[in-house]
Amino acid sequence: MEEQFISRTKFDSYDDFYKNYELKIPANFNFAYDVMDVLAAKKPDAPALVWTNDEDDYYEISFGKMKELSDAAASFFQSLGIKRGDMVMLILQRRYEFWISMMALHKIGAVAIPASHMLTAEDIEYRNNMVSIKAIIAVTVPDVIQHINEAWKKSPSVKHCIFVNELGVDRPVENPPEGWDDFTKGVANAAPFKAPPREQVSTNSDYMLGYFTSGTTSHPKLAIHNFLYPLGHITTAKFWQQVQNGGLHLTVADTGWAKTSWGRLYGQWICETALFVYDYHSRFKPIDLLHQVEKHRVTTFCAPPTIYRYLIKEDLSGIDLSSLVHCSTAGEPLSEEVFNRWKEITGLEIHEGFGQSETTVCLFNFEGEKIKPGSIGKPCPYYNLHLLDEDNEDVGIAMVGQIAFKLDEKLFPETKGRFPGLVCEYYGEPEKTAAAFHDGYYYTGDQAWMDDEGYYWFVGRCDDVIKCSGYRIGTFEVESVIQKHPAVLECAVTGAPDPIRGQVVKATIVLAKGYEPSDALVKEIQTFVKTETAPYKYPRIVEFVKELPKTTSGKIMRKKIRQQDEADNCENGAK
């Protein structure tokens, strides 16, 4: 049904796509009514969501059933006093109730705030009070319930907590948390839903969804989107992930990540593909994921580079991945080594994309265009990309600049040039909003450079560039080389303090199976880097660790590594 919202669905080339792609924006768009309910009427028996878990429980929800369940959930939420504009936090991991709840919240005009199950009580308390969360819907994981209960005592805005069973399909909870409402019973016993008049539910400019962006040195901020946000994800699903009408799409992501909105909901349903959800409870096992792809005949697959790095280290000779027709990645830059190995295994190229919690996919490798492994591709329509220097001037070809998107107030006057999919603001924080939006641009805080064919290459966060003896070294370019070494499973490259050079390159490495830390391995990796790239980029410091520090969304926290190195440096200096 994407043809209802875009002027054309097929393009002859990337240039044709970028110049002529155009959204048809309804006067009052609400995804739950205008997409999900329409599909429920059009194809009520077609699968919308296919869910399974480690125990081989299986639950398929058709579009018709999704409407029925989301209507009941909307009625249940209304009975609790949840209404238009209320903030509701969802901590649901990979439970199918997440999708039911999201549609229900959209139908009553409430604002959904998905969050990670790894949040502490302090994290939850901060979020509750920062944006006046009115209700929390959460899985019955003991730590999650405990942390929410601790935060609830210090969160006066929270009126209801609603529990969902962590395991199985519609199984009763043996020891329900005291004072909580039961989602399953509430939906089952809900009164028939009477949808309010559309103008009383939402307008295009009303807030619909927000994500707290990962904070490493300060509290996270809430990037908030309006009801037009799903339309921005048509490019994400149709042109980047290449989902199939009637197919089955898998994006690997917890529902607390913005990646779920990217790859497990809006654009995919607009393009009429079903969503596949593998709800694993134990520590992630790459081989189990691929068995699910094989068993359920997944057609399109999207995962962060970390997952691909794990997958190519497995013995995949006995697994049939022939159902896959397209693969994509985002979240961290993809190394050439992973790209080439995956193509050897599956015959498929991985189409890289780039974006943020604040955006939809901004750059990607367009179907039919040649892929340059390691490049994040070319800009999407509406993302009028500029690479800017510190003086806000465009840099030249092959020069590093900050990625910024020029806003077009003539095209989108009501939103000050913000197009569908771009963040509205950082909720309640005008100074942080002003720091990101000024001089007619949205500034991403990420750096890249462009080659002479118009392909962009990610360098890193603006504060991740290493300055060593007069050289400027991007963290990703060194990481890409190090990850080619067979001993390396994951690595993070940072700048470590040095009294002579200012900074030196440091590599913090997680080793692959069968390798042990040693001085000889350090020298081997250093020599390998010197032979694969400019010698001045080699890591003078190599540290082996069991795991890398990561945010709740799974991104490597290079800042945390740098902070620890700076603290150690100060401590050693004091001694």
BAVO-221078 format. One line per field, with one value per residue (C-alpha): residue number from 1; x, y, z; residue in one letter. Coordinates in nm, 2 decimals. Example, Ala and Ser with C-alpha at 12.3 -4.5 7.8 and 13.67 -1.06 7.14 Angstrom:
# BAVO-221078
nr <- [1, 2] $
c1 <- [1.23, 1.37] $
c2 <- [-0.45, -0.11] $
c3 <- [0.78, 0.71] $
rest <- [a, s] $
***
This chain:
# BAVO-221078
nr <- [1, 2, 3, 4, 5, 6, 7, 8, 9, 10, 11, 12, 13, 14, 15, 16, 17, 18, 19, 20, 21, 22, 23, 24, 25, 26, 27, 28, 29, 30, 31, 32, 33, 34, 35, 36, 37, 38, 39, 40, 41, 42, 43, 44, 45, 46, 47, 48, 49, 50, 51, 52, 53, 54, 55, 56, 57, 58, 59, 60, 61, 62, 63, 64, 65, 66, 67, 68, 69, 70, 71, 72, 73, 74, 75, 76, 77, 78, 79, 80, 81, 82, 83, 84, 85, 86, 87, 88, 89, 90, 91, 92, 93, 94, 95, 96, 97, 98, 99, 100, 101, 102, 103, 104, 105, 106, 107, 108, 109, 110, 111, 112, 113, 114, 115, 116, 117, 118, 119, 120, 121, 122, 123, 124, 125, 126, 127, 128, 129, 130, 131, 132, 133, 134, 135, 136, 137, 138, 139, 140, 141, 142, 143, 144, 145, 146, 147, 148, 149, 150, 151, 152, 153, 154, 155, 156, 157, 158, 159, 160, 161, 162, 163, 164, 165, 166, 167, 168, 169, 170, 171, 172, 173, 174, 175, 176, 177, 178, 179, 180, 181, 182, 183, 184, 185, 186, 187, 188, 189, 190, 191, 192, 193, 194, 195, 196, 197, 198, 199, 200, 201, 202, 203, 204, 205, 206, 207, 208, 209, 210, 211, 212, 213, 214, 215, 216, 217, 218, 219, 220, 221, 222, 223, 224, 225, 226, 227, 228, 229, 230, 231, 232, 233, 234, 235, 236, 237, 238, 239, 240, 241, 242, 243, 244, 245, 246, 247, 248, 249, 250, 251, 252, 253, 254, 255, 256, 257, 258, 259, 260, 261, 262, 263, 264, 265, 266, 267, 268, 269, 270, 271, 272, 273, 274, 275, 276, 277, 278, 279, 280, 281, 282, 283, 284, 285, 286, 287, 288, 289, 290, 291, 292, 293, 294, 295, 296, 297, 298, 299, 300, 301, 302, 303, 304, 305, 306, 307, 308, 309, 310, 311, 312, 313, 314, 315, 316, 317, 318, 319, 320, 321, 322, 323, 324, 325, 326, 327, 328, 329, 330, 331, 332, 333, 334, 335, 336, 337, 338, 339, 340, 341, 342, 343, 344, 345, 346, 347, 348, 349, 350, 351, 352, 353, 354, 355, 356, 357, 358, 359, 360, 361, 362, 363, 364, 365, 366, 367, 368, 369, 370, 371, 372, 373, 374, 375, 376, 377, 378, 379, 380, 381, 382, 383, 384, 385, 386, 387, 388, 389, 390, 391, 392, 393, 394, 395, 396, 397, 398, 399, 400, 401, 402, 403, 404, 405, 406, 407, 408, 409, 410, 411, 412, 413, 414, 415, 416, 417, 418, 419, 420, 421, 422, 423, 424, 425, 426, 427, 428, 429, 430, 431, 432, 433, 434, 435, 436, 437, 438, 439, 440, 441, 442, 443, 444, 445, 446, 447, 448, 449, 450, 451, 452, 453, 454, 455, 456, 457, 458, 459, 460, 461, 462, 463, 464, 465, 466, 467, 468, 469, 470, 471, 472, 473, 474, 475, 476, 477, 478, 479, 480, 481, 482, 483, 484, 485, 486, 487, 488, 489, 490, 491, 492, 493, 494, 495, 496, 497, 498, 499, 500, 501, 502, 503, 504, 505, 506, 507, 508, 509, 510, 511, 512, 513, 514, 515, 516, 517, 518, 519, 520, 521, 522, 523, 524, 525, 526, 527, 528, 529, 530, 531, 532, 533, 534, 535, 536, 537, 538, 539, 540, 541, 542, 543, 544, 545, 546, 547, 548, 549, 550, 551, 552, 553, 554, 555, 556, 557, 558, 559, 560, 561, 562, 563, 564, 565, 566, 567, 568, 569, 570, 571, 572, 573, 574, 575] $
c1 <- [0.00, 0.30, 0.17, -0.09, 0.18, 0.45, 0.42, 0.62, 0.72, 0.98, 1.28, 1.53, 1.84, 1.96, 1.96, 1.60, 1.51, 1.67, 1.53, 1.18, 1.08, 0.79, 0.57, 0.19, 0.11, -0.25, -0.42, -0.44, -0.23, -0.24, -0.05, -0.28, -0.59, -0.45, -0.22, -0.28, -0.66, -0.67, -0.46, -0.69, -0.98, -0.79, -0.62, -0.75, -0.60, -0.25, 0.02, 0.13, 0.36, 0.52, 0.66, 0.85, 1.09, 1.35, 1.08, 0.94, 0.62, 0.47, 0.22, 0.10, -0.10, -0.29, -0.37, -0.73, -0.63, -0.39, -0.68, -0.90, -0.63, -0.52, -0.88, -0.92, -0.59, -0.69, -1.01, -0.82, -0.58, -0.87, -1.02, -0.70, -0.73, -0.46, -0.55, -0.42, -0.08, 0.00, 0.35, 0.36, 0.69, 0.71, 0.98, 0.88, 1.20, 1.08, 0.72, 0.45, 0.24, 0.47, 0.32, -0.04, 0.04, 0.20, -0.11, -0.34, -0.15, -0.15, -0.53, -0.59, -0.32, -0.09, 0.29, 0.49, 0.83, 1.00, 1.29, 1.54, 1.50, 1.85, 1.76, 1.84, 1.60, 1.78, 1.75, 1.38, 1.32, 1.50, 1.29, 0.97, 1.02, 1.19, 0.88, 0.60, 0.55, 0.19, 0.20, 0.46, 0.40, 0.67, 0.76, 0.77, 1.15, 1.24, 1.51, 1.28, 0.99, 1.22, 1.37, 1.04, 0.90, 1.19, 1.16, 0.78, 0.81, 0.99, 0.78, 0.46, 0.34, 0.32, -0.04, -0.03, 0.22, 0.09, 0.26, 0.31, 0.42, 0.79, 0.73, 0.50, 0.17, -0.11, 0.02, -0.09, 0.17, 0.21, 0.32, 0.19, 0.36, 0.16, -0.03, 0.02, -0.25, -0.26, -0.23, -0.37, -0.68, -0.73, -0.73, -0.95, -1.21, -1.20, -1.53, -1.58, -1.35, -1.52, -1.27, -1.29, -1.33, -0.99, -0.94, -0.97, -0.71, -0.41, -0.30, 0.01, 0.21, 0.11, 0.38, 0.36, 0.68, 1.01, 1.34, 1.59, 1.92, 2.22, 2.40, 2.76, 2.87, 2.53, 2.17, 2.01, 1.77, 1.43, 1.43, 1.06, 0.87, 0.52, 0.26, 0.42, 0.73, 0.61, 0.59, 0.96, 1.03, 0.89, 1.24, 1.38, 1.17, 1.11, 1.43, 1.70, 1.58, 1.39, 1.11, 0.88, 0.50, 0.38, 0.74, 0.88, 1.12, 1.36, 1.54, 1.75, 1.67, 1.52, 1.20, 1.37, 1.59, 1.49, 1.60, 1.26, 1.08, 1.32, 1.29, 1.01, 0.70, 0.62, 0.78, 0.75, 0.37, 0.32, 0.50, 0.28, 0.55, 0.51, 0.74, 0.94, 1.03, 1.26, 1.22, 1.53, 1.57, 1.92, 2.24, 2.23, 2.36, 2.42, 2.37, 2.02, 1.92, 2.02, 1.83, 1.52, 1.58, 1.61, 1.30, 1.06, 1.20, 1.28, 1.30, 1.47, 1.72, 1.87, 2.11, 2.39, 2.74, 2.82, 2.57, 2.72, 3.06, 2.94, 2.76, 3.06, 3.26, 3.01, 3.01, 2.72, 2.78, 2.47, 2.23, 2.00, 1.97, 1.83, 1.51, 1.70, 1.68, 1.82, 2.04, 2.11, 2.29, 2.31, 2.41, 2.78, 2.99, 3.04, 3.40, 3.50, 3.60, 3.25, 3.09, 3.31, 3.28, 2.90, 2.88, 3.09, 2.85, 2.51, 2.58, 2.42, 2.57, 2.50, 2.34, 2.47, 2.26, 2.32, 2.08, 2.00, 1.72, 1.65, 1.60, 1.49, 1.76, 1.96, 2.21, 2.21, 2.32, 2.04, 1.94, 2.11, 2.39, 2.73, 2.83, 3.16, 3.22, 3.26, 3.07, 2.74, 2.61, 2.44, 2.17, 1.80, 1.55, 1.47, 1.81, 1.99, 2.33, 2.62, 2.96, 3.05, 3.38, 3.41, 3.32, 3.00, 3.14, 3.12, 3.43, 3.57, 3.59, 3.78, 3.78, 3.62, 3.32, 3.02, 2.71, 2.44, 2.10, 1.98, 1.62, 1.37, 1.11, 0.95, 0.86, 0.77, 0.68, 0.46, 0.75, 1.03, 1.17, 1.16, 1.05, 0.86, 1.10, 1.32, 1.31, 1.09, 1.29, 1.46, 1.16, 1.18, 1.54, 1.54, 1.91, 1.99, 1.74, 1.90, 2.24, 2.12, 1.90, 2.05, 2.16, 1.91, 2.06, 2.01, 2.36, 2.41, 2.73, 2.88, 3.16, 3.21, 3.39, 3.27, 3.46, 3.46, 3.16, 2.93, 2.97, 3.00, 3.23, 3.17, 3.46, 3.30, 3.14, 3.29, 3.46, 3.59, 3.86, 4.21, 4.47, 4.82, 5.14, 4.95, 4.76, 4.38, 4.28, 3.92, 3.83, 3.64, 3.91, 4.14, 3.87, 3.79, 4.15, 4.19, 3.86, 4.01, 4.25, 4.11, 4.18, 3.95, 3.58, 3.51, 3.72, 3.69, 3.96, 4.00, 4.26, 4.46, 4.65, 5.02, 5.27, 5.46, 5.21, 4.90, 4.71, 4.80, 4.58, 4.45, 4.26, 4.04, 3.98, 3.75, 3.91, 3.75, 3.71, 4.04, 4.26, 4.43, 4.59, 4.97, 5.24, 5.31, 4.95, 4.97, 5.28, 5.11, 4.80, 5.02, 5.22, 4.91, 4.77, 5.09, 5.08, 4.71, 4.70, 4.92, 5.17, 5.10, 4.75, 4.86, 4.75, 5.04, 4.83, 4.64, 4.42, 4.23, 3.90, 3.61, 3.35, 3.33, 3.12, 2.80, 2.49, 2.15, 2.10, 2.41, 2.65, 3.01, 3.08, 3.41, 3.37, 3.37, 3.70, 3.85, 3.73, 3.89, 4.22, 4.21, 4.14, 4.42, 4.65, 4.57, 4.62, 4.95, 5.06, 4.97, 5.18] $
c2 <- [0.00, 0.23, 0.37, 0.56, 0.76, 0.81, 0.95, 0.66, 0.32, 0.24, 0.44, 0.39, 0.49, 0.64, 0.99, 0.94, 0.82, 1.11, 1.38, 1.25, 1.06, 1.25, 1.18, 1.23, 1.34, 1.30, 1.58, 1.38, 1.07, 0.80, 0.48, 0.26, 0.36, 0.45, 0.15, -0.13, -0.11, -0.07, -0.38, -0.56, -0.49, -0.55, -0.88, -0.98, -1.33, -1.24, -1.26, -0.93, -1.08, -1.42, -1.48, -1.76, -1.82, -2.05, -2.29, -2.32, -2.15, -2.01, -1.73, -1.58, -1.26, -1.17, -0.81, -0.88, -1.02, -0.73, -0.48, -0.68, -0.70, -0.34, -0.22, -0.42, -0.28, 0.07, 0.03, -0.12, 0.17, 0.42, 0.25, 0.32, 0.69, 0.69, 0.96, 1.17, 1.32, 1.09, 0.94, 0.56, 0.37, 0.02, -0.22, -0.54, -0.69, -0.89, -0.98, -0.96, -0.74, -0.46, -0.43, -0.46, -0.19, 0.05, 0.03, 0.08, 0.39, 0.54, 0.48, 0.69, 0.95, 0.86, 0.90, 0.57, 0.57, 0.23, 0.15, -0.12, -0.39, -0.32, 0.01, 0.05, 0.19, 0.52, 0.52, 0.46, 0.72, 0.98, 0.90, 0.89, 1.24, 1.39, 1.35, 1.27, 0.91, 0.82, 0.44, 0.17, -0.16, -0.42, -0.79, -0.99, -1.03, -1.01, -0.74, -0.53, -0.54, -0.47, -0.17, -0.03, -0.07, 0.11, 0.40, 0.41, 0.52, 0.83, 0.90, 1.08, 1.10, 0.72, 0.61, 0.26, -0.02, -0.30, -0.64, -0.89, -1.24, -1.29, -1.64, -1.83, -1.73, -1.60, -1.79, -1.67, -1.52, -1.73, -1.45, -1.12, -0.81, -0.64, -0.33, -0.39, -0.43, -0.75, -0.68, -1.01, -1.00, -0.63, -0.69, -1.00, -0.82, -0.48, -0.31, -0.27, 0.00, 0.32, 0.51, 0.89, 1.13, 1.15, 1.51, 1.42, 1.15, 1.32, 1.56, 1.54, 1.76, 1.58, 1.38, 1.00, 0.84, 0.91, 0.75, 0.84, 0.87, 0.69, 0.90, 0.83, 1.15, 1.30, 1.20, 1.09, 1.32, 1.23, 1.26, 1.29, 1.23, 1.33, 1.12, 1.17, 0.97, 0.64, 0.79, 0.86, 0.49, 0.40, 0.45, 0.25, -0.06, -0.05, 0.10, 0.01, -0.32, -0.42, -0.60, -0.81, -0.78, -1.10, -1.18, -1.22, -0.97, -1.00, -0.71, -0.80, -0.55, -0.53, -0.32, -0.07, 0.04, 0.28, 0.01, -0.16, 0.14, 0.13, -0.24, -0.40, -0.19, 0.11, 0.09, -0.28, -0.29, -0.01, -0.23, -0.53, -0.76, -0.97, -0.92, -1.21, -1.19, -1.44, -1.39, -1.55, -1.53, -1.66, -1.50, -1.45, -1.74, -1.65, -2.01, -2.02, -1.71, -1.86, -2.18, -1.96, -1.79, -2.13, -2.28, -1.99, -1.90, -1.54, -1.34, -1.02, -0.97, -0.67, -0.68, -0.46, -0.53, -0.69, -0.97, -1.03, -1.05, -1.32, -1.50, -1.53, -1.69, -1.98, -2.30, -2.23, -2.52, -2.71, -2.42, -2.34, -1.96, -1.98, -1.80, -1.48, -1.23, -0.92, -0.83, -0.49, -0.34, -0.02, 0.09, 0.07, 0.09, -0.25, -0.37, -0.49, -0.82, -0.90, -0.78, -1.01, -1.32, -1.29, -1.27, -1.58, -1.76, -1.65, -1.49, -1.17, -0.83, -0.64, -0.30, -0.06, 0.23, 0.52, 0.70, 0.79, 0.77, 1.12, 1.02, 0.74, 0.60, 0.90, 0.73, 0.38, 0.17, 0.19, -0.13, -0.17, 0.07, -0.08, -0.12, -0.01, -0.22, 0.01, 0.30, 0.41, 0.49, 0.80, 1.03, 0.96, 1.20, 1.50, 1.45, 1.74, 1.64, 1.87, 1.80, 2.11, 2.22, 2.40, 2.73, 2.59, 2.58, 2.29, 2.08, 1.94, 1.59, 1.35, 1.59, 1.51, 1.72, 1.69, 1.54, 1.80, 1.81, 2.14, 2.21, 2.33, 2.56, 2.63, 2.26, 2.21, 2.55, 2.42, 2.22, 2.47, 2.26, 1.93, 1.66, 1.34, 1.11, 1.39, 1.45, 1.73, 1.83, 1.71, 1.71, 1.97, 2.07, 2.38, 2.43, 2.09, 2.13, 2.46, 2.30, 2.05, 2.28, 2.61, 2.81, 2.62, 2.27, 1.97, 1.86, 1.49, 1.50, 1.24, 1.29, 1.15, 1.22, 1.19, 1.03, 1.15, 0.93, 1.07, 0.78, 0.87, 0.71, 0.72, 0.84, 0.85, 1.08, 1.43, 1.36, 1.02, 1.15, 1.08, 1.36, 1.20, 1.38, 1.61, 1.33, 1.31, 0.94, 0.81, 0.54, 0.33, 0.32, 0.16, -0.07, -0.19, -0.31, -0.47, -0.67, -0.84, -1.02, -1.37, -1.34, -1.04, -1.07, -0.71, -0.41, -0.04, 0.21, 0.52, 0.79, 0.74, 1.02, 1.04, 1.30, 1.33, 1.28, 1.42, 1.10, 0.76, 0.49, 0.23, -0.08, -0.26, -0.61, -0.90, -1.21, -1.48, -1.84, -2.02, -1.72, -1.61, -1.28, -1.26, -1.01, -1.20, -1.15, -0.78, -0.75, -0.96, -0.73, -0.42, -0.55, -0.66, -0.30, -0.15, -0.37, -0.30, 0.07, 0.37, 0.28, 0.58, 0.45, 0.13, 0.09, 0.16, 0.03, -0.30, -0.42, -0.75, -0.76, -1.01, -0.76, -0.40, -0.14, -0.08, 0.14, -0.02, 0.00, -0.21, 0.06, 0.06, 0.32, 0.46, 0.75, 0.52, 0.36, 0.71, 0.83, 0.53, 0.59, 0.95, 0.86, 0.60, 0.86, 1.12, 0.86, 0.75, 1.11, 1.18, 0.89] $
c3 <- [0.00, -0.02, -0.35, -0.14, 0.02, -0.24, -0.59, -0.75, -0.64, -0.91, -1.02, -1.30, -1.10, -0.78, -0.93, -1.05, -0.70, -0.52, -0.75, -0.80, -0.48, -0.33, -0.03, -0.04, 0.31, 0.43, 0.61, 0.94, 0.93, 1.20, 1.13, 1.33, 1.15, 0.81, 0.76, 1.01, 1.01, 0.64, 0.60, 0.84, 0.61, 0.29, 0.39, 0.73, 0.73, 0.61, 0.88, 1.03, 1.29, 1.34, 1.69, 1.84, 2.13, 2.27, 2.39, 2.04, 2.13, 1.81, 1.77, 1.45, 1.45, 1.13, 1.04, 1.13, 1.46, 1.52, 1.48, 1.71, 1.98, 1.95, 1.97, 2.29, 2.43, 2.34, 2.53, 2.83, 2.83, 2.82, 3.12, 3.31, 3.22, 2.95, 2.69, 2.41, 2.49, 2.79, 2.80, 2.82, 2.86, 2.71, 2.85, 2.66, 2.51, 2.22, 2.34, 2.07, 2.31, 2.21, 1.87, 2.01, 2.26, 2.01, 1.78, 2.08, 2.20, 1.85, 1.84, 2.15, 2.07, 2.36, 2.32, 2.32, 2.49, 2.42, 2.66, 2.72, 2.99, 3.09, 3.26, 3.63, 3.88, 3.86, 3.48, 3.50, 3.77, 3.56, 3.25, 3.45, 3.60, 3.30, 3.08, 3.33, 3.24, 3.32, 3.27, 3.22, 3.04, 3.12, 3.11, 3.43, 3.44, 3.81, 3.77, 3.55, 3.80, 4.09, 3.92, 3.81, 4.16, 4.31, 4.06, 4.10, 4.46, 4.34, 4.03, 4.12, 3.76, 3.72, 3.79, 3.65, 3.59, 3.36, 3.34, 3.05, 3.11, 3.00, 2.87, 2.64, 2.48, 2.70, 3.00, 3.34, 3.57, 3.89, 4.11, 3.96, 4.09, 4.36, 4.26, 3.89, 3.62, 3.41, 3.04, 2.92, 3.15, 3.07, 2.70, 2.73, 2.95, 2.77, 2.66, 2.29, 2.16, 2.04, 1.84, 1.91, 1.61, 1.44, 1.52, 1.89, 1.86, 1.69, 1.43, 1.21, 1.45, 1.77, 1.93, 1.88, 1.97, 2.16, 2.22, 2.49, 2.31, 2.47, 2.72, 2.82, 3.00, 3.09, 3.12, 2.79, 2.60, 2.46, 2.08, 2.00, 1.67, 1.55, 1.37, 1.03, 1.14, 0.99, 0.64, 0.66, 0.69, 0.35, 0.22, 0.50, 0.42, 0.05, -0.09, 0.16, 0.32, 0.00, 0.20, 0.00, -0.02, 0.14, 0.26, 0.61, 0.74, 1.04, 1.19, 1.49, 1.76, 2.11, 2.11, 2.33, 2.04, 1.77, 1.53, 1.60, 1.45, 1.16, 1.09, 1.27, 1.24, 1.03, 0.68, 0.67, 0.73, 0.48, 0.23, 0.34, 0.47, 0.78, 1.08, 1.22, 1.59, 1.76, 2.14, 2.29, 2.66, 2.72, 2.60, 2.22, 2.02, 1.65, 1.52, 1.68, 1.50, 1.16, 1.24, 1.29, 0.95, 0.79, 0.97, 0.90, 0.56, 0.63, 0.31, 0.42, 0.70, 0.88, 1.17, 1.31, 1.20, 1.54, 1.46, 1.12, 1.28, 1.51, 1.23, 0.99, 1.27, 1.29, 1.08, 0.85, 0.60, 0.72, 0.72, 0.43, 0.39, 0.04, 0.14, 0.19, -0.10, 0.06, 0.36, 0.52, 0.82, 1.02, 1.37, 1.33, 1.01, 0.84, 0.77, 0.42, 0.57, 0.70, 0.37, 0.17, 0.39, 0.41, 0.03, 0.01, 0.24, 0.11, -0.23, -0.10, -0.06, 0.26, 0.19, 0.46, 0.59, 0.82, 1.05, 1.41, 1.67, 1.55, 1.18, 0.94, 0.71, 0.59, 0.36, 0.21, -0.08, -0.34, -0.52, -0.86, -0.77, -0.72, -0.35, -0.22, 0.09, 0.39, 0.23, 0.39, 0.04, -0.08, 0.07, 0.08, -0.06, 0.17, 0.34, 0.17, 0.30, 0.36, 0.51, 0.72, 0.88, 1.21, 1.04, 0.89, 0.54, 0.30, 0.28, -0.05, -0.19, 0.03, 0.32, 0.66, 0.77, 1.01, 0.85, 0.84, 0.67, 0.52, 0.61, 0.35, 0.51, 0.17, 0.13, 0.50, 0.65, 0.93, 1.08, 1.02, 0.74, 0.94, 0.70, 0.80, 0.99, 1.13, 1.50, 1.61, 1.92, 2.23, 2.46, 2.73, 2.65, 2.42, 2.45, 2.33, 2.05, 1.95, 1.95, 1.69, 1.48, 1.38, 1.07, 0.87, 0.93, 1.15, 1.28, 1.34, 1.54, 1.31, 1.06, 0.71, 0.38, 0.02, -0.26, -0.62, -0.72, -0.45, -0.20, 0.17, 0.42, 0.79, 1.01, 1.36, 1.61, 1.61, 1.94, 1.82, 1.58, 1.71, 1.67, 1.69, 1.61, 1.37, 1.20, 1.21, 1.24, 1.22, 1.46, 1.21, 0.95, 1.20, 1.34, 0.99, 0.94, 1.28, 1.24, 0.93, 1.16, 1.23, 1.61, 1.64, 1.71, 1.81, 1.87, 1.96, 1.86, 2.07, 2.14, 2.46, 2.63, 2.54, 2.68, 2.36, 2.08, 2.26, 2.17, 2.04, 1.88, 2.13, 2.03, 2.28, 2.15, 2.22, 2.09, 1.87, 1.99, 2.01, 2.07, 2.40, 2.49, 2.46, 2.38, 2.06, 1.95, 2.03, 1.80, 1.53, 1.52, 1.52, 1.23, 1.05, 1.07, 0.95, 0.64, 0.57, 0.61, 0.67, 0.94, 1.15, 1.22, 1.39, 1.76, 1.99, 2.28, 2.25, 2.54, 2.54, 2.72, 2.77, 2.64, 2.52, 2.71, 2.53, 2.56, 2.62, 2.24, 2.18, 2.05, 2.17, 2.43, 2.32, 2.55, 2.85, 2.73, 2.69, 3.03, 3.20, 3.01, 3.12, 3.48, 3.48, 3.32, 3.59, 3.86, 3.73, 3.69, 4.05, 4.16] $
rest <- [m, e, e, q, f, i, s, r, t, k, f, d, s, y, d, d, f, y, k, n, y, e, l, k, i, p, a, n, f, n, f, a, y, d, v, m, d, v, l, a, a, k, k, p, d, a, p, a, l, v, w, t, n, d, e, d, d, y, y, e, i, s, f, g, k, m, k, e, l, s, d, a, a, a, s, f, f, q, s, l, g, i, k, r, g, d, m, v, m, l, i, l, q, r, r, y, e, f, w, i, s, m, m, a, l, h, k, i, g, a, v, a, i, p, a, s, h, m, l, t, a, e, d, i, e, y, r, n, n, m, v, s, i, k, a, i, i, a, v, t, v, p, d, v, i, q, h, i, n, e, a, w, k, k, s, p, s, v, k, h, c, i, f, v, n, e, l, g, v, d, r, p, v, e, n, p, p, e, g, w, d, d, f, t, k, g, v, a, n, a, a, p, f, k, a, p, p, r, e, q, v, s, t, n, s, d, y, m, l, g, y, f, t, s, g, t, t, s, h, p, k, l, a, i, h, n, f, l, y, p, l, g, h, i, t, t, a, k, f, w, q, q, v, q, n, g, g, l, h, l, t, v, a, d, t, g, w, a, k, t, s, w, g, r, l, y, g, q, w, i, c, e, t, a, l, f, v, y, d, y, h, s, r, f, k, p, i, d, l, l, h, q, v, e, k, h, r, v, t, t, f, c, a, p, p, t, i, y, r, y, l, i, k, e, d, l, s, g, i, d, l, s, s, l, v, h, c, s, t, a, g, e, p, l, s, e, e, v, f, n, r, w, k, e, i, t, g, l, e, i, h, e, g, f, g, q, s, e, t, t, v, c, l, f, n, f, e, g, e, k, i, k, p, g, s, i, g, k, p, c, p, y, y, n, l, h, l, l, d, e, d, n, e, d, v, g, i, a, m, v, g, q, i, a, f, k, l, d, e, k, l, f, p, e, t, k, g, r, f, p, g, l, v, c, e, y, y, g, e, p, e, k, t, a, a, a, f, h, d, g, y, y, y, t, g, d, q, a, w, m, d, d, e, g, y, y, w, f, v, g, r, c, d, d, v, i, k, c, s, g, y, r, i, g, t, f, e, v, e, s, v, i, q, k, h, p, a, v, l, e, c, a, v, t, g, a, p, d, p, i, r, g, q, v, v, k, a, t, i, v, l, a, k, g, y, e, p, s, d, a, l, v, k, e, i, q, t, f, v, k, t, e, t, a, p, y, k, y, p, r, i, v, e, f, v, k, e, l, p, k, t, t, s, g, k, i, m, r, k, k, i, r, q, q, d, e, a, d, n, c, e, n, g, a, k] $
***
